[in-house]
Amino acid sequence: MINPTKFPNRSSIFIPLLFVATILHRLSFNSVFAVCELSYKDHNRLYNYSLASPFRKFPHGVLSEDGFYKVSVNQTVLWFQLCDVMLFNHDPPTCIDCTDCGGPSRCGMGCSALASNIIGGYPVCKSIGRLSSTIVFLMDTKKPHMGVTVKMSNGQPKLNCSLSVSVICDYNGVEGPRTLEKVGTCGYVTQIRHPAGCAKVISPPGSGWGWFGTLLVIILCLFGAYLLAGVVYRYFSLNIHGIDAIPNLEFWASLPHRVQSFFLSIVRRFRGPSQGYRSSYTPVNF
C-alpha cells in the first residue's frame, strides 16, 4: 500500500509554478509592447506611439491577425510580423534552408522576418529580422503625424540583413504591403497603412488657447470682416475714398478718448474726490 506521506502536497507545488508562469508570461507580454512603443516631443506636443496596443476594430494593434504579413516581388518572397515573432496557421514557407529561423519543421516561427530567394531553381530562405533587434523611429521628424518605421535585423555580424517597414498613419483602414525594395546586399524596405501608425497627441495643460483665447480670436475675425465689408461697400457703392472709407470713422477715432474717460471715472469713483476737486470756500463762523 502507498504511503501518502511520501508525496508532497500537489497544491503547494502547483501554486508557485503557476505564479512563476504568470510572471514570465507578463514579462514577455510587456516586452512585446515595449519594443513597439515610441514617444516624441515636438515643442509643446507629445506624440505617443504604441503599435502593439489594442484599440477599437483592431484588438491586436498592428500585428497581423493571420500571424504574418506577406509580400512577393519578382522571385523574392518576404514574410514578416511586426512587434512579435511569426506564426503560421496556413501557407507556411517552403524553404531548403531555414536553420536560423525555426528549423525545417517550424520554418519562419523563430524570427520576425524571413526572405526567400530562388537560387538554382530552389527557394532558399534566410532570416532578416528578429524581435530582439527591433527598433522604432519616426518616418519624418518634421512631420511626426505621418507615422513610424519599424526596423528589424537578424543580428549576424557577417551578413547583417534587415527589414524596414514604414507604418503610415491611416485612420480609414488597413492596407498590407504591396511593394518591396532591396537596399544593398541584404536589406529590404516595404510599407503598410494602418491606424496604429497614428500617434496619440498629448498637449501639456495650459498650452492651448482656452475658451477665452478662442472667443477673442472669433471677435477679432468678426471685427475684421465687418471693417472689410464696410470699406468695400463705401468705396464701390458710395464712392468714398481714402481714410473716410472706414465705416464709423468718427466713432473709432474717439474710441481711445472714450476708453480713457471711462477708466478715469472708475478711478475717481474708488479714490474719491481729489484735492484739486475740493471746494475753495472757507468756513465762516457767525
Backbone torsions as a table, in degrees:
resi	resn	phi	psi	omega
1	MET	NA	138.5	-176.2
2	ILE	-79.3	130.5	178.3
3	ASN	-85.4	113.3	-177.0
4	PRO	-66.9	-14.9	-179.4
5	THR	-73.8	-15.8	179.5
6	LYS	-77.8	-14.1	-177.5
7	PHE	-110.0	132.2	-179.8
8	PRO	-71.0	164.8	178.0
9	ASN	-67.6	125.4	-176.2
10	ARG	-66.7	-34.1	-178.5
11	SER	-65.0	-33.1	179.6
12	SER	-69.1	-23.5	177.2
13	ILE	-90.3	-37.2	-175.4
14	PHE	-67.4	-39.0	-177.1
15	ILE	-64.4	-46.5	176.5
16	PRO	-63.1	-36.8	178.3
17	LEU	-64.8	-41.8	177.8
18	LEU	-64.0	-38.3	178.9
19	PHE	-64.2	-43.6	179.0
20	VAL	-65.4	-42.3	179.8
21	ALA	-63.4	-38.3	178.7
22	THR	-65.0	-41.3	179.2
23	ILE	-64.9	-43.4	-180.0
24	LEU	-64.1	-40.9	178.5
25	HIS	-64.4	-41.3	179.7
26	ARG	-66.2	-37.9	178.5
27	LEU	-66.0	-43.8	178.5
28	SER	-66.2	-37.1	179.0
29	PHE	-65.4	-43.5	179.2
30	ASN	-70.1	-30.9	179.6
31	SER	-66.0	-36.0	176.8
32	VAL	-63.4	-43.3	178.8
33	PHE	-64.9	-39.6	-177.0
34	ALA	-68.2	-31.3	-179.3
35	VAL	-63.6	-39.3	-173.9
36	CYS	-106.5	36.9	174.9
37	GLU	-116.4	143.3	-178.8
38	LEU	-150.8	137.6	174.9
39	SER	-125.6	133.0	-178.1
40	TYR	-136.7	127.7	-179.8
41	LYS	-103.2	125.5	179.1
42	ASP	-127.8	106.8	-176.7
43	HIS	58.0	-115.6	-177.7
44	ASN	-101.7	16.6	-178.6
45	ARG	-121.3	143.3	177.8
46	LEU	-115.9	120.3	-179.9
47	TYR	-99.9	117.9	179.8
48	ASN	-110.5	127.0	176.6
49	TYR	-117.4	130.4	176.0
50	SER	-138.6	87.1	-169.8
51	LEU	-67.0	-32.8	-176.0
52	ALA	-89.9	-1.5	-178.5
53	SER	-76.3	138.6	177.7
54	PRO	-74.0	146.6	173.8
55	PHE	-150.5	-179.5	-172.2
56	ARG	-58.6	132.0	-179.6
57	LYS	75.4	-12.9	-179.4
58	PHE	-136.0	82.2	-176.9
59	PRO	-67.5	-17.4	-180.0
60	HIS	-102.5	9.4	-177.7
61	GLY	65.6	-135.0	-179.0
62	VAL	-80.9	-11.2	-179.9
63	LEU	-63.8	138.1	177.2
64	SER	-71.3	132.2	179.9
65	GLU	-68.5	-21.2	176.6
66	ASP	-76.2	-13.7	-176.9
67	GLY	98.4	-7.1	-179.0
68	PHE	-167.5	157.0	166.9
69	TYR	-104.4	152.1	-178.7
70	LYS	-140.6	136.6	176.5
71	VAL	-142.3	138.8	-178.1
72	SER	-127.6	130.6	176.8
73	VAL	-138.7	123.4	-177.3
74	ASN	54.1	-119.2	-178.5
75	GLN	-106.4	20.4	178.4
76	THR	-113.8	129.6	176.0
77	VAL	-119.6	132.8	-177.1
78	LEU	-128.5	130.0	173.6
79	TRP	-114.4	141.8	176.8
80	PHE	-157.3	158.8	173.0
81	GLN	-134.2	137.4	-179.4
82	LEU	-92.5	134.0	174.3
83	CYS	68.8	14.7	179.4
84	ASP	-168.0	173.2	173.7
85	VAL	-82.6	162.8	-177.1
86	MET	-80.5	155.0	176.8
87	LEU	-139.8	126.2	-175.5
88	PHE	-113.6	107.8	170.5
89	ASN	-96.4	-12.8	177.8
90	HIS	-157.2	159.6	177.0
91	ASP	49.7	55.9	-179.9
92	PRO	-73.5	157.4	177.7
93	PRO	-66.7	142.5	174.6
94	THR	-114.7	101.9	-174.5
95	CYS	-128.5	155.0	175.6
96	ILE	-78.0	-44.3	-176.1
97	ASP	-119.7	115.0	179.0
98	CYS	-142.7	34.8	-173.1
99	THR	-67.9	-32.4	-175.8
100	ASP	-94.8	13.1	-178.8
101	CYS	-145.1	49.1	175.6
102	GLY	108.8	-15.7	-178.8
103	GLY	84.1	169.5	-177.0
104	PRO	-60.3	-35.2	-176.9
105	SER	-78.9	-25.0	-179.8
106	ARG	-129.3	49.2	-174.4
107	CYS	-62.2	126.3	178.0
108	GLY	92.9	-12.9	-175.1
109	MET	-89.9	2.3	179.2
110	GLY	-109.1	7.6	-178.2
111	CYS	-146.6	179.3	-179.3
112	SER	-102.6	-15.3	179.6
113	ALA	-151.0	138.4	-177.4
114	LEU	-140.4	134.8	-179.8
115	ALA	-119.9	140.2	179.1
116	SER	-121.1	128.3	177.6
117	ASN	-125.3	144.3	178.3
118	ILE	-81.3	114.4	178.2
119	ILE	-126.1	117.0	-178.5
120	GLY	64.8	26.8	179.6
121	GLY	85.7	2.8	-178.5
122	TYR	-123.2	143.6	177.3
123	PRO	-77.1	121.3	179.2
124	VAL	-114.4	125.5	-175.9
125	CYS	-104.5	152.4	174.1
126	LYS	-149.1	144.4	179.3
127	SER	-73.7	134.0	178.4
128	ILE	-124.6	3.1	-179.9
129	GLY	-163.7	139.2	176.4
130	ARG	-129.1	153.8	-178.5
131	LEU	-63.7	-36.3	-177.0
132	SER	-69.0	-19.3	-178.7
133	SER	-109.5	26.3	-178.7
134	THR	-91.1	133.1	175.7
135	ILE	-129.3	154.8	-179.5
136	VAL	-127.4	133.4	177.5
137	PHE	-147.8	165.8	-177.0
138	LEU	-71.9	144.9	174.0
139	MET	-66.6	-41.0	-179.5
140	ASP	-147.5	116.5	-178.6
141	THR	-66.3	-24.1	177.6
142	LYS	-79.2	-19.9	178.7
143	LYS	-131.6	74.4	-175.7
144	PRO	-66.7	-16.8	-179.6
145	HIS	-77.3	-10.2	-177.8
146	MET	-68.1	-37.9	-178.3
147	GLY	143.6	-170.3	-176.7
148	VAL	-129.7	166.7	176.2
149	THR	-118.1	129.2	176.3
150	VAL	-102.6	117.5	-179.2
151	LYS	-115.6	130.9	178.0
152	MET	-130.4	150.7	179.6
153	SER	-138.1	164.5	-178.4
154	ASN	-86.1	-12.5	175.0
155	GLY	75.1	14.3	178.6
156	GLN	-88.7	130.0	-176.4
157	PRO	-69.0	-33.5	-176.7
158	LYS	-74.1	-49.1	-179.2
159	LEU	-129.9	88.4	-175.4
160	ASN	-83.8	93.3	177.9
161	CYS	-83.9	155.4	-177.6
162	SER	-152.7	161.0	175.6
163	LEU	-137.9	129.3	176.6
164	SER	-115.5	121.5	-179.0
165	VAL	-116.2	116.9	176.7
166	SER	-85.8	120.0	177.8
167	VAL	-98.1	98.8	-176.4
168	ILE	-82.5	135.8	-179.7
169	CYS	-68.2	125.0	178.6
170	ASP	-149.9	107.7	-178.6
171	TYR	-74.6	-16.0	-172.6
172	ASN	-82.2	-21.2	-179.1
173	GLY	165.5	-161.4	-175.7
174	VAL	-119.5	136.4	173.3
175	GLU	-131.5	118.7	-177.3
176	GLY	-71.0	178.1	-178.7
177	PRO	-67.7	134.4	178.9
178	ARG	-119.0	-27.2	-178.0
179	THR	-119.2	156.3	178.0
180	LEU	-146.4	122.6	179.2
181	GLU	-115.5	143.7	177.6
182	LYS	-104.6	129.4	-179.1
183	VAL	-117.9	119.2	-179.6
184	GLY	71.7	-149.7	-176.6
185	THR	-85.8	-29.5	-174.5
186	CYS	-150.2	40.8	177.9
187	GLY	-121.6	139.9	-177.4
188	TYR	-130.5	148.3	-179.1
189	VAL	-135.9	131.3	175.3
190	THR	-147.5	-178.6	-178.5
191	GLN	-153.0	153.7	173.5
192	ILE	-134.4	163.2	174.8
193	ARG	-115.1	128.1	-173.8
194	HIS	-157.8	143.5	176.6
195	PRO	-62.6	-21.9	178.8
196	ALA	-66.0	-19.0	177.3
197	GLY	-78.1	-3.2	178.8
198	CYS	-90.2	133.6	-176.3
199	ALA	-84.1	154.5	169.3
200	LYS	-93.4	112.7	-174.3
201	VAL	-91.1	127.2	179.4
202	ILE	-118.8	125.2	176.4
203	SER	-104.1	135.1	179.5
204	PRO	-64.8	152.1	179.5
205	PRO	-59.6	137.9	177.6
206	GLY	84.5	-0.4	-178.4
207	SER	-85.3	-17.2	-178.6
208	GLY	-86.3	178.8	179.8
209	TRP	-73.4	-35.6	-175.0
210	GLY	79.6	174.5	-176.7
211	TRP	-68.9	-35.3	-179.4
212	PHE	-66.9	-43.3	178.3
213	GLY	-64.0	-40.4	178.3
214	THR	-63.7	-43.1	178.4
215	LEU	-62.9	-39.8	179.5
216	LEU	-64.5	-40.6	178.2
217	VAL	-64.2	-41.4	179.5
218	ILE	-62.8	-42.9	179.6
219	ILE	-63.4	-43.5	179.0
220	LEU	-63.5	-39.7	178.3
221	CYS	-65.0	-42.4	178.0
222	LEU	-65.3	-38.7	178.0
223	PHE	-65.0	-41.8	177.5
224	GLY	-64.1	-40.0	178.3
225	ALA	-65.7	-37.4	177.9
226	TYR	-63.7	-46.7	179.4
227	LEU	-62.9	-43.5	-178.9
228	LEU	-63.3	-44.8	179.9
229	ALA	-65.3	-39.1	178.9
230	GLY	-65.9	-41.7	178.9
231	VAL	-64.1	-43.4	-179.9
232	VAL	-63.4	-42.3	-179.2
233	TYR	-65.7	-46.7	-178.0
234	ARG	-70.1	-29.8	-178.1
235	TYR	-74.4	-46.5	-174.2
236	PHE	-91.8	-33.8	-176.8
237	SER	-89.6	-44.1	-178.0
238	LEU	-96.4	-4.3	178.1
239	ASN	57.5	43.4	177.9
240	ILE	-104.4	125.3	-175.7
241	HIS	-115.3	169.7	178.4
242	GLY	75.4	-156.7	-177.3
243	ILE	-69.4	-19.7	179.7
244	ASP	-70.0	-10.8	178.6
245	ALA	-72.1	-14.6	178.0
246	ILE	-71.2	126.9	-178.7
247	PRO	-68.2	141.1	178.9
248	ASN	55.6	46.1	-176.7
249	LEU	-62.0	-38.6	-179.0
250	GLU	-61.0	-40.3	-179.2
251	PHE	-66.1	-45.6	-178.3
252	TRP	-67.2	-32.2	178.5
253	ALA	-69.5	-34.4	-179.4
254	SER	-88.9	-3.6	-177.0
255	LEU	-61.2	-44.2	178.6
256	PRO	-58.9	-40.4	179.1
257	HIS	-66.7	-38.5	178.4
258	ARG	-63.2	-43.8	179.7
259	VAL	-64.2	-40.9	179.5
260	GLN	-64.0	-43.2	179.3
261	SER	-65.0	-37.0	-179.9
262	PHE	-63.5	-46.5	179.8
263	PHE	-67.9	-36.3	177.7
264	LEU	-64.6	-39.1	178.3
265	SER	-65.0	-36.2	177.6
266	ILE	-66.7	-41.3	179.2
267	VAL	-63.5	-42.8	180.0
268	ARG	-64.5	-35.9	-178.2
269	ARG	-65.3	-37.2	-178.9
270	PHE	-84.0	-30.8	-177.5
271	ARG	-89.4	-18.4	-176.8
272	GLY	84.3	176.5	-179.8
273	PRO	-65.4	137.0	-179.6
274	SER	-81.8	176.4	-177.8
275	GLN	-63.5	-34.2	-178.0
276	GLY	-70.5	-23.1	-178.1
277	TYR	-93.8	-0.1	179.1
278	ARG	-71.8	152.4	-178.1
279	SER	-66.6	140.4	179.5
280	SER	-86.1	-3.7	-179.8
281	TYR	-75.4	146.2	177.3
282	THR	-105.7	144.0	-179.5
283	PRO	-66.8	144.5	-178.2
284	VAL	-113.8	127.5	179.4
285	ASN	-94.1	124.0	177.2
286	PHE	-94.9	NA	NA
